[in-house]
Amino acid sequence: LTKAGGCGPVRGKPAALPRLAARIVGTNPVSARPTCVAFAEAQFAVVEKAAPGTTITLEAEIKNVQKTNTWNAVGQLRGSDPALSKEVILLSAHIDHVGTGRGTPQPGQDSIYNGADDDASGSVAVLELAAALAGGPQPKRTVVFAWFGSEESGGSGSGYFVDKPVVPLDRIVANLQFEMIGRPDPKGPPHRLWLTGYERTNHGPGHVKRGAKLVQDPHPEQSFFTRSDNIRFARRGVIAHTVSSFGLHKDYHQPSDEISTIDFAHMTDAIHSMIEPVRWLANSTFKPEWLPG
């Protein structure tokens, strides 16, 4: 909350009016990301005197509503075991990026934000895991593969999924979201992936015992656990993590996130290391649990 004009410029541009979070028609509103609300002087003076924790309700007419479409792509590999097939492993990634024309391109660049690492790399991982599982013995548990739209604009795709799930949420044993695995993270050990929220559950160690090259997220200050589609499921009680190796590279959310920057040896090794652990999870009776606190 600030005075009129006090929201400040963003990347050298004048301050714009606050933007409401996108919402899917017929579902619960997706939680808004932090924004700025500017008051006229008189109204700000009143708000400034309010005690901390005071609830302030703003009412306004929404004009110029823009409607558009987003897409989720979902596949299912049914389990073979009469009892375990009722339990579900969810493997997911997001298929959107941030579009085109955000500012002036750098010399030699176009204005297309390709998202090769974010998150074409994760989308490929889920495709490869789907192919590996479908090409082998039918798993005992059911495996759902989901590619979510509109992660970048607030998680509308995964928000829709948790509101209208293809299987009941209480049947989802675990969710692994694959996000930005196209390059190694120099802050972690070589040829490793990290797992957001590793310290929150017993899920990560279970995979590591089966050969997954997973370590704890080396960037806790970035709060990556809450910054991908997994958080939609975690907030509903589902054990949900993101698998990544994002090393805070300079091409994040830039047109330069091109396929030429992908380390395919790292990415191939990373995906391959997850096949047997995921296959184990799809055939075991292991159910990960939240740790105390």
C-alpha positions in Angstrom: 0.0 0.0 0.0 1.5 3.3 -1.0 0.6 6.9 -2.0 -0.5 7.6 -5.6 2.5 7.3 -7.9 4.5 5.5 -5.3 4.6 2.0 -6.8 7.7 3.0 -8.7 9.0 2.1 -12.1 9.5 -1.6 -13.1 12.6 -2.2 -15.3 12.7 1.4 -16.2 9.1 1.6 -17.2 6.5 3.9 -15.5 4.4 2.4 -12.8 1.3 0.6 -14.1 -2.0 0.1 -12.4 -2.1 -3.1 -10.2 -3.0 -6.3 -12.1 -5.3 -8.8 -10.7 -4.4 -12.4 -10.8 -5.9 -14.5 -13.6 -8.7 -16.8 -12.6 -10.4 -19.7 -14.3 -14.1 -19.3 -14.8 -16.1 -21.6 -12.6 -13.2 -22.3 -10.1 -11.9 -20.8 -6.9 -9.7 -17.7 -7.5 -6.0 -18.3 -7.7 -4.1 -16.5 -4.9 -2.8 -13.2 -6.2 0.9 -12.5 -6.3 2.0 -9.5 -4.4 1.0 -6.2 -6.1 0.9 -2.5 -5.4 -2.2 -0.6 -4.5 -1.9 3.2 -4.6 -4.1 5.5 -2.6 -4.9 9.2 -3.0 -3.3 11.4 -0.3 -6.4 11.6 1.9 -7.2 7.9 1.8 -3.5 7.0 2.4 -3.5 9.2 5.5 -6.4 7.2 7.0 -4.8 3.8 6.1 -1.5 4.9 7.5 -3.0 5.4 11.0 -4.6 1.9 11.1 -3.2 -0.5 13.6 -1.0 -3.4 12.3 -3.2 -6.3 11.4 -6.3 -4.2 10.5 -8.3 -5.7 7.7 -8.9 -3.3 4.9 -11.5 -4.0 2.2 -11.3 -2.4 -1.2 -14.2 -2.3 -3.6 -13.9 -1.4 -7.2 -15.4 -2.0 -10.6 -13.4 -4.2 -12.8 -13.3 -2.9 -16.4 -11.8 -4.1 -19.6 -11.9 -7.8 -18.6 -9.8 -9.8 -21.0 -10.7 -13.4 -21.6 -8.3 -15.9 -23.0 -7.7 -19.7 -22.9 -5.1 -21.9 -21.3 -4.5 -25.6 -21.6 -3.5 -28.6 -19.5 -2.4 -31.8 -21.2 -3.0 -34.9 -19.1 -2.3 -38.6 -19.7 -2.9 -41.7 -17.5 -1.2 -45.1 -17.2 -3.5 -47.3 -15.2 -2.0 -49.5 -12.5 -2.1 -53.3 -12.8 -2.7 -54.1 -9.1 -6.3 -54.2 -8.0 -5.6 -52.4 -4.7 -2.5 -50.3 -5.5 -4.0 -49.0 -8.8 -6.3 -46.8 -6.7 -3.2 -44.9 -5.6 -1.7 -42.3 -8.0 1.8 -40.9 -8.7 1.6 -37.5 -10.4 4.5 -36.5 -12.6 4.1 -32.9 -14.0 5.7 -29.9 -15.7 4.5 -26.6 -17.1 4.2 -26.0 -20.8 3.9 -22.2 -20.9 6.4 -19.4 -20.7 6.1 -15.6 -20.8 5.3 -14.9 -24.4 6.9 -12.3 -26.7 7.8 -8.6 -26.8 8.6 -7.9 -23.2 10.8 -4.8 -23.8 13.4 -4.1 -26.4 15.5 -7.2 -27.5 19.2 -7.1 -27.1 21.3 -6.8 -30.3 21.2 -10.1 -32.2 18.2 -11.4 -30.2 14.6 -11.7 -31.2 11.7 -10.9 -28.8 10.5 -14.5 -28.4 10.7 -15.9 -24.9 11.3 -19.6 -25.8 11.7 -21.0 -22.3 14.1 -23.8 -23.4 15.1 -24.4 -19.8 11.9 -23.0 -18.2 10.2 -25.3 -18.8 10.7 -27.2 -22.0 13.3 -29.2 -20.2 10.9 -30.3 -17.5 8.2 -31.0 -20.1 10.6 -33.3 -21.9 11.5 -35.1 -18.7 7.8 -36.0 -18.1 7.5 -37.2 -21.7 10.6 -39.4 -21.3 9.4 -40.8 -18.0 6.0 -41.5 -19.6 7.7 -43.3 -22.4 9.9 -45.3 -20.1 7.0 -46.4 -17.8 4.6 -47.2 -20.7 7.3 -49.2 -22.5 8.1 -51.5 -19.5 6.0 -53.7 -17.3 2.7 -52.1 -16.3 3.2 -50.4 -12.9 1.1 -51.5 -9.9 0.1 -47.9 -9.1 -1.6 -45.6 -11.5 0.6 -42.8 -12.9 -0.8 -39.5 -14.1 1.3 -37.3 -16.4 0.3 -33.6 -16.4 1.6 -30.6 -18.3 0.1 -27.5 -16.9 -0.7 -24.2 -18.7 -0.2 -20.7 -17.2 2.3 -21.5 -14.4 4.0 -18.2 -15.2 0.9 -16.2 -14.8 0.1 -17.5 -11.3 -0.5 -21.3 -11.6 -3.9 -21.2 -13.3 -3.4 -24.6 -14.9 -2.4 -26.5 -11.8 -5.0 -24.5 -9.8 -7.7 -25.8 -12.2 -6.4 -29.3 -11.8 -6.6 -29.3 -8.0 -10.1 -27.8 -8.2 -11.3 -30.4 -10.7 -8.8 -33.2 -10.4 -8.9 -36.2 -12.8 -8.4 -38.4 -9.7 -9.4 -37.5 -6.1 -6.6 -35.6 -4.4 -6.5 -38.0 -1.5 -5.5 -40.8 -3.8 -2.4 -38.9 -5.0 0.5 -40.5 -3.1 3.1 -37.9 -4.4 3.6 -35.2 -7.0 7.0 -34.6 -8.7 7.1 -31.4 -10.7 10.0 -31.1 -13.2 11.2 -27.5 -13.6 14.4 -26.2 -15.2 16.7 -29.2 -15.5 18.4 -28.1 -18.7 21.6 -27.0 -17.0 23.7 -28.1 -14.0 23.6 -25.9 -10.9 27.2 -24.8 -10.1 26.2 -24.5 -6.4 25.4 -28.2 -6.2 27.5 -31.4 -6.8 28.2 -32.3 -10.5 25.5 -34.2 -12.3 22.9 -33.7 -9.6 19.4 -32.5 -9.4 17.9 -30.8 -6.3 14.5 -31.3 -4.7 12.6 -28.3 -3.3 11.3 -29.0 0.2 13.7 -31.9 0.6 13.7 -31.2 4.4 9.9 -31.2 4.6 9.2 -34.9 3.9 10.8 -38.3 3.7 10.3 -38.5 0.0 13.7 -37.4 -1.3 15.8 -39.9 0.8 13.6 -42.7 -0.5 14.5 -41.8 -4.1 18.1 -41.3 -3.3 18.3 -44.9 -2.0 17.1 -46.1 -5.4 19.7 -44.1 -7.3 18.1 -40.7 -7.9 20.8 -38.0 -8.1 18.9 -35.7 -5.8 20.2 -33.3 -3.2 18.7 -30.7 -1.0 17.8 -27.4 -2.7 20.9 -25.2 -2.3 18.9 -22.0 -2.7 16.6 -21.9 0.4 16.5 -18.1 0.3 14.8 -18.2 -3.1 11.7 -20.2 -1.7 11.5 -22.3 -4.8 9.2 -24.8 -3.0 6.4 -22.2 -3.3 7.3 -21.0 -6.8 6.1 -23.9 -9.0 3.0 -25.9 -9.6 3.8 -28.3 -6.8 2.7 -25.7 -4.2 -0.9 -26.0 -5.4 -0.9 -29.6 -4.4 1.1 -29.1 -1.2 -1.4 -26.6 0.0 -4.1 -29.3 -0.3 -2.0 -31.7 1.7 -0.4 -33.7 -1.2 3.3 -34.5 -0.8 4.6 -32.4 -3.7 8.1 -31.3 -4.6 9.8 -29.8 -7.6 12.9 -31.5 -9.2 15.3 -28.9 -10.6 18.8 -27.8 -11.2 18.3 -24.1 -11.9 21.5 -22.3 -11.0 20.0 -18.8 -11.1 21.5 -18.3 -14.6 21.1 -14.9 -16.4 18.8 -16.3 -19.1 15.9 -16.8 -16.6 12.8 -15.1 -18.1 14.8 -13.7 -21.0 14.6 -14.3 -24.8 18.1 -15.8 -24.4 16.7 -18.9 -22.8 17.3 -20.7 -26.1 17.9 -24.4 -27.0 21.6 -23.6 -27.6 22.1 -23.0 -23.9 20.9 -26.5 -22.9 23.4 -29.0 -21.6 22.0 -32.1 -23.1 24.5 -34.4 -21.4 23.4 -33.1 -18.0 19.7 -33.2 -18.9 19.9 -36.8 -20.3 21.8 -38.0 -17.2 19.3 -36.2 -14.9 16.2 -37.7 -16.5 17.8 -41.2 -16.7 18.7 -41.1 -13.0 15.0 -40.7 -12.2 13.6 -43.6 -14.2 14.3 -46.4 -11.8 13.3 -44.4 -8.6 10.0 -43.4 -10.2 9.4 -46.9 -11.4 10.1 -48.1 -7.8 7.6 -45.6 -6.4 5.0 -46.7 -9.0 5.4 -50.3 -7.9 5.9 -50.0 -4.1 3.7 -49.5 -1.1 5.8 -46.6 0.1 3.8 -43.5 0.9 5.9 -40.4 1.7 4.9 -38.4 4.7 5.4 -34.8 5.9 8.0 -34.5 8.6 7.1 -32.8 11.9 6.7 -29.0 11.7 
